[in-house]
């Protein structure tokens, strides 16, 4: 896939604040009220008929009441089955997808207990992507290198998406603002990115933005992910790192992170202009982004130059689009609302040892299995 650089000279207009329209993700039309004319009116009963109804049985108003009136010998059924879906990517040491791995080589463990795979498949499917972009006065001041790099990364990734992919654009500083809702129309996303011109606040609430979007996307079906573009340094979030980490694990939405300002950091370090506190802030942010990606089944990238972005975008697309789809019914049927940890391995069924994958020359290669860290069990319904 060719990557075309984006030029922004034409996009720099008057230095006025753009109007930001906030749209709710997944907004739906309100149900239409039912006309009173279509509701049949009950016929009036005579006193004799009313007395007979009262002595026979009370009217049944719900399925629960119906079940109570059934004879004891009649069986009742209640579904408590849970299906856990796990999308798995197997990448080689160059982050290339490894295809054609048989089902028998996959093993799924839930809290250390082996699970029986009930569904297995490999396919290419459309993606649902939420681009969460850091855009604050701290690192994206108008005309700065951070501003330019952020826009280059955002427009560049958008250009790699296919027509059937759905994308939403979200920017954050002190607050999280939804610039465009999920849509396959890339023109809407282009217009949303066009609003990223002059940042507002200098704060950068990374944890709040990521957890908010992941929570909104938790019920979306199909292949979905969050692409985070920014420094990763959190300054004023309501959530702590530990709480954000737990929330992202439970949401089940893979987080892919692209860390910006890598070249600026290198230059500052070489000139000795970066203080130890600021250096520690960046290193901590790198580790936090790696943790979020690893535990949600995503990947983290730290490009040093703009020329590295196309390769990173291709790896993200490969990891998301070409996946193995697995499902199982957990042996632990307790509906306790607790977090269950998932581990996926590749095993040689003949020896129960880790699977050896060979390259075209017959030499073993290193590979990584990427899957979400777990899921939150449902709560029992009384």
N, C-alpha and C positions, 0 to 999 in steps of 0.2 A: 504494500500500500504506500503510495507516495504521500509525502508530507509537504504541504505548501506553507512557507512562512507567511505570517500575517503582518501587514503593514498598517499602522494606526494613524499615519499622518492625516488621512482623510477623516478620521473619526474625532479628531480634537476640535471641538467646537468652542463656543463661548464658555467661559469658566463659571457657569451657573450651576447651581445644585439641580440634579435631575430629579424629577418626581418619581418616587418609588411606589409602585402599586403592589400591595401585598395580597397575594392570592392564597387561599387555603388549599393545601394538598388534598386531592381526592374529594373535592366538594361535589355534592350530589344535589339533585333537585329535591325539594320537599315533596312528600306524598300529597296528592290531591285529596281534599276531603270528599267523602262520599255524599252524594245527594240524598237528602232525606226522602225524596220522592221514590227512590229505588228500594227503600226499606219497607218490607211488608208489615202492616199493622196487625197485631194479634187480635183474633176474634174474641168477643166477649163471651164468657161462659155463664151458663145458668147456675144458680146456687147448688142444684143437684149435681151438676157436672163438677163443680169446684170441690164439693165434699168428697166425691168419689176419687178425684185426683189426690187429695190430701191423705186419704186412707190407704191408697195403693202405694205410691212412692213419690218422692220429691223429684222435681225436674233435674235432669243431668246437664250441668253447664260446662263441664270440662272433661278432658281425657282422664284426669286424675280421679274424678268422681266416678267415671265409667269403670275404671279399673277396680275401684272399691266395691262396685255392685256386682262384679263377675263372681261366679261360683268359685269356691276354693280350688277345684280341680283344674280350672282354666289357667294355663301358663301365661305369664307376662314376660315381656322382653324389654331390656334396657341396655343400650349400647354404651359400653365403657372402653371400646377399643381406641387406641391411639396409634397413629402412623407418624413416624418421624422421617422426614425427607432430608437427605444430606447430599449436597452437590460437592463433588470431589474433583480437584485438579491434580494431576501428576506431572511435575515439571522436571526436566533434566537440569544439569549444572549450568546450562545457558538459558534457563527459564523458558524452554520450549516444551510444548505439550507432548506427552508421550501417549500415542493412541493404541488402540487394539489390545488393551490388557483384559484378559478374560475375567468373568465374574468370580471364578473360583479362587482368584488370587487376592481378592479383597476380604478383609476382616474388619468388622465394626465391633467396638467395645463401648458399653455404656457403664460408667462407673466401674470399669475393670471387668465387667461381665460380658462374655461374647454374645452377640445378637445374630439372629437368623435373617439374612437379607431376603426381603419379599419382592423387591423390584430392582432391576438393574438395566441401565441403558446408557448409550452415549449418543449425543446429538448436538447439533448447533442450533441455538435458539436466540430470539431477540432478547435484548437486555433492557432493564429499567435502571437508569443511572440518575443519581442525585449528585450534582456537582456542588460541593460545599466549599466556598472560596473565601479565604481570609482577605479582607479588604479594609484595613484600618490606616489611620494616619501615622502609625508607628513605623511600618515598613513599606506602605504603598502610597506615600505622598505623591501628589500629581507630578509626573515627569521624572520620577526617580527610577533607578534600575529595578527596584522591587516592584514598582507599578508596572513597568514594561514587561518584566519576566512573568508576573502573575497573569497579565492579559495574553501574552504569548502562549503560556501553558493552557489557559482556559479555551481560547479560540482553537488552538492546535488539537486538543483532545476532542472538541466538538466536531471538528472536520473529519475525524476517524469513524464516527458513528454511522451506522447503516440506516436506511429509510425506515425500517420497522422498529428501531430502537426508540424507547421513550426516555426523555431526559427532562430534568427539572434543574433550575439554576437558583442557588441560595448563596447570599453573601452575608458575612457577619463581621461585626466589630464588637461594640458593647452589646448590641442586639442582633438577633437573627432575622433576616429579611428574605422572604420568598419572592424572588424576582420573576420567575415563571414556573407554572405548574407542569406536571408531567404531560408530555405531548410528543408525538413523533414528528411534529412540525419543527424543524431545526431553525426556521426563521424566527420563531418566538424566542428560542434560546439565544439567537444572535442579538435580537433586540434587548433581551435582558442583560447580556454582557455589555451592550452599548451604554448601560447605565453606570457601569463601573468607571467613573472618571475622577471624581473628587471625593476622597474618603471623608467620613464624618469623625467619629470618635477615634481616639488613639488606643483604646483598649482592644483586647483580642480574646474573646470568650470561647476558646476552642471546645472545651468539654461540654458546655451548654449547647453549642450549635450541633455537635456530632450526636449527642444523646437525643436531642429534640428530633432531628431528622430520622435517626434510626428508629425511634419509637413510632413516628408517623408511617414508616415504611414496613413495619413488622408484619402487617397483615396483607401486604402485597404478594400475590402469587407469582411464580416464575423466577427467572434469574434476575437478581437485583443486586445493587451494590451502591456504596457511597464512594465518590472520588473526592478526597480532600486535597486541596491545593493551598499551601501556606507554610509559614515558618514552624507551626506547631507549638509556639510559645503561648501558654495560657496566662492571662493577667488578672482576670476578675470574675471567673465563673462562680456560679452558686454551688456547683457540684465540685467535690474533690476528685482527684485522679482515681482513687479506689472506687468511689461510687460510680463515676463515669465508666470505668472499666467493667464493673459488674453489670451496669445497665446495657452496655454494648454487647456483652456476651449473651444476655438474655434476649435481646432483640432479634438475633439471628441474621443480621444484615452485614455482609462482608464490607470491610473498610479498606480501601486502597488509598495510600497516602503518597503524595508527591511533595517533597520538602523543597521549598524555594530558598533563595539567598545563599546557596552553597558557595558560589564563586565569590560573592561579597565577603563571606566569612573567611575564605582562603586568603583573599587579599588583605583583609584586616589583620589576620594572624601574621602574615608575612611582614607587614609594616609595624607590627606591635601595637596597633591602635585598638585592639579588642581587649577589654579588661577581663580579669579572671571570672568575675561574676557573670558578665554577659556570655562568656564562653561556656560556663556551666549551664546557663539557661538554655543555650542552643543544644548542648549535649543531652540535657534532660529531656528536652522536647523531642529529639531524635529517638531516644529510648522509649518515650511514651507512644510515639506514633508507631514504632516497631511492635510494641506490645498490643496496641489496638488492632493492627493488621493481622498479626499472628493468631490472636485469640478469636478473631471473627472469621478467619478463613480468607483473608485478603493478602496483599503484598504491599511492601513499602519501598519507595524509590528515593534516591538522593542524587539527582543529576547535578553535575558541576557546571555543565555548559548547555546552552540552548540546543545544540546539535544532538544531545542525548535524548531529548524528549520524544522524538518519533519512535525510537526503539522501546522506550518505556511504555508508550501508549500501545504499541503492538503487543507487548507482553501482557498488559492489562486486558486487552481484547481477547487474546488467546486464552488466558486463565479463566475469563468469564464466559466466553462463548463456547469453547470446546471443553466440556466437562463430562464426568461420569455422574449419572443420577442414580442414587441409591436410596432405598427406603427399607424400614424394618418396623416391626411391632415390638415395642420394648417389653422385656420380661418383667420389669418392675411396673406393675399396673397401679401402684399407689398414686392417688390424685392428691398430692400434698403440696403442690405449688413450689417444690424445691428445684434447684438447678441440677441438671444431670450432665455430667461430663462425657463427651464423645471423643473417641480416638479411632482413627482409620489407619490401617496398616496394609502393606502388600506382603503376602506370605506365599512361600512355596508349599502347596498343600501336601506334597510328598514327604517333606521333612519338617514342616511347621517352622521353618527358619525364614528370615527376611528374604524377600524376592531379590535376585540379582538381575539387573537390567543391563544388557550389553548394547554397545553402539554398533555401527555398521562394520567396524573392524573387529568385532568380537571381544572388545575390551569392556570391563564393567564400568559403569558410570554412576555418579552420585545423583540422587533424585530426591525430591521433596513431595510429600503428600499434603495438600492444602485442603482443609475442611474446617467447618465451624467448630468451636470448642465445646459446644453443648447446646442445651435448650432448657426452657423452664417448663416443668410438668404442669398440667392443668390442675385447677382447684376442683375439689369435689362439689357437686351441686346437690343441695338438700332437696 
